[in-house]
Amino acid sequence: MAVIRVVDLSKRFGSFWALRDASFAIHPGEILGLIGPNGSGKTTLFRCLAGITPATSGSVSTDGRAVAAPDRKRMLYFVPDGIRPWPDQSVDWMLRFIAGLHGAPDQARVGVIESLGLSHLVGARLGNLSKGEHRRAMLAAGLLTPQPLLMLDEPFDGLDLRQTRDVMAVLRAHAANGRTLFLSIHQLGDAARVCDRLVLLSDGRVVGEGALPDLRSKAHLAGDDAGLEEVFLALT
Amino acid sequence: MPSRSRVLRWLLEKELRELAASRSYWLLLLVVGALVGHAFITSVNLYAEASGIGGGPSALSQGLSPLEGLVVPTLGAYDLAATLLFPFVVIRLIANEKQTGALSLMLQAPASIYTIVAIKGVALVVAWAVAGLIGAVALAVWSGLGGHLYGPETWTVVLGHVLRGVLTIGVSSAAAALAASAASAAIVALTITLGTWALDYVAAARGGAIASIAVYTPSAALRVFEHGELRVATALILLVLGGGGLMIAATWLREGEPLERRALRLGGVLAGVVVLCVSLAQIRASVDVSEDRRNSLPRADEAALRRIDKPLHVTVYLAAEDPRLTDLERGVLSKLRRTMREVEVTYAASSRSGLFERPGDHYGEVWYELGGKREMSRSTTEPIVLETIYALAGQHPPTPVDERPYPGYPLAARPTYAPLIFFGIWPACILVLWWVVRRPRVRRLQSSRA
């Protein structure tokens, strides 16, 4: 996958700008984190990138060519936060469906189920899962898709500490295999632990992009002991 | 990426699974069983009484037609189901995906939203066909009792109900896509149904242009098939309306498109549907599939009338609520339209009831104009009207051909075991199937190739 460039992406709802001229790059094989306060436009950015919500203006390009919204589903897959699809179906069936629909091999499905600790839940209905279980089931669905870029909205929300660490390891393994991950993360500690680079969003604008040291210097914070929280507070 | 056929198979499986998981669908199956059963048992008993089972005088056998005595009332239960139950099944299939967020995943599937919605349509037709099983059981029981069924007319009624289901699928899908929630969609779908009832009522009272639109309301369109007539325009228009509803749903569910562009596309689809329907309404082809040829003139008259190549213009001074107009319309004009090359009818009465027409208003007169000659008749009966037309055409009435009269099919039999089938076995089967589909399944994780 080549670098994906997002240029001046904007989204307006009536007179309210949810996103304003957001520009950044997504590099192949990296884990890019999207962080920002509540209501900063993280989910809107993901939905516009995935082509599920129409952007007001801006472009997404790869290899120097603009990719129209309907064509982006070949390039990226987005797992939204807070969805509860097909509550009457089992976890097993949902994963078979997603794998079958996107042409994932059967071994991949079994592997993802085992790596996310879902083996004991395959027969359970999606509607009966706890928040954390459901989150892992949706993560599994996302990991089964073949698109080079996977965007996950709040992948650690609802997970306990151990599950968060396990899921991070799984995501790292997928990134090591060449898949690019773009994660919207509310918890800054989680973002700092798992992401290679970060995009900071505030009031719909990108206020910082880069690895933690780059962001520290942008925030004019001296020394290596300033964490992501300090950077976040300084930039947003 | 998987092949297109594989993608379609997965999509169809998903929709069928979602239908099987829907309580509203199982409820529909249960209620349809009871409705069909009640209608069937009542019809067979009435038919038996008319055939003289109780020892009383039997009706003339020629008047005992299984089409109107059994097939139409029994399968009529599906009209009720298509109006009041099936819309909820359709709405759930689309609105649920919007509400649970599954739509955002489906919009990223390797298939267009038009394909996804079309597959939903196919799954719903399958669901409607499964609901039709109990109707087939009723007809089988009737045959088992020794009752007569004439294939072409029975299949035409079945086709009418299939198309009625397709129309419900289209209208309810569009409502589910356009409305914000399932509840709002249900209100929209029922409002459209009430609107068509109102249109039927107004058309019956006023006639004229409204009446020509009202022939395509669900109830009126179904009546054509129930009358043993396979009218090509009606069948195609119902299909276009059903397909148009699905197109509207798919167009509106393209959430990645700006609202203005979706609205523009929606307008295009609506305009296309209207143009197509108006064009299809011009098709006059129709087949009388009834065994007693109730929609046709005698064969000799048909041959003679087909030889008249001049257009017939009829001016009717009868109000829409006047029963004589109904007689004239059903008994003569509809048959003439099916037979002659060109029949143009003008409804010239100025009032709705005809009770207070002035003497100079020609009320009650029917004027026939052919080849520049005019003739007036007050009769609404077939032989007299035909005589008038032959006189205008300068032809002698044809010599009647000996046609085999409709024999009628009396059946003095009680449906003894029918209550057990419809109120015992069918609901038990539905409940067992529901339990089998819904029971929790704990499967060990395994590769499907293993």
Interface residues (C-beta under 8 A of the other chain):
Chain A: R47 A50 G51 I52 T53 P54 A69 P70 K73 Y77 F78 V79 P80 G82 I83 R84 P85 W86 P87 D88 Q89 S90 D92 W93 R96 F97 I98 G100 L101 H102 G103 D106 Q107 V110 I113 E114 S119 V122 G123 A124 R125 A141 T145 P146
Chain B: M1 P2 R6 V7 W10 L11 E13 K14 R17 E18 A21 S22 E97 T100 G101 A102 S104 L105 L107 Q108 A109 P110 E255 G256 E257 P258 L259 P440 R441 V442 R443 R444 L445 Q446 S447 S448 R449
